[in-house]
């Protein structure tokens, strides 16, 4: 039964995998915080959900073991890393020069939300090494004994864990955004831009390692 599957410890473990992959502060987290500060919870959540869906896509490849796609993604590591780094640098520049809102932000349009979602979806997919983590984790879950959990439920667990993190982060930042004055928001924007640029340079440096 579906209810029994959702309470299966391995489903909860898959949720924790998604949560654990989403939670470390990285470029997606910085973008989510910055967009929540500028556009409110809806903008931040759309940003985070793009990453959650990309995590689920990689989780699906790991769960079903689509070997041809996995091989292609690992083989395309260099161009994907170069493209992802370039996108991070562009986002860093946009963040550095973005004007600060001096009044309550209007509700983002559907086009804005789609761009936020699509940008982080592409940025997350630009790191195909993530799929190796999913393969290792799902392999460990499958070897834990007992009847195997459906790959669909494992992927759902990953997506749900990741989405819950982005929901909590965007909600929390949206509660604090009105307490931050313009000076603090300017500092946050500048720090975010520098960190995004740093992530881009680090990603390129890994190619030479």
Secondary structure, 3 states (H helix, E strand, C coil): CHHHHHCCHHHHHHHHHHHHHHHCCCHHHHHHHHHHHHHCHHHHHHHHHHHHHHHHHHHHHHHHCCHHHHHHHHHCHHHHHHHHHHHHHHHHHHHHHCCCCCCCCCCCCHHHHHHHHHHHHHHHHCCCCHHHHHHHHHHHHHCCCCCCCCHHHHHHHHHHHHHHHHHHHHHHHHHHHHHCCHHHHHHHHHHHHHHHHHHHHHHHHHHHC
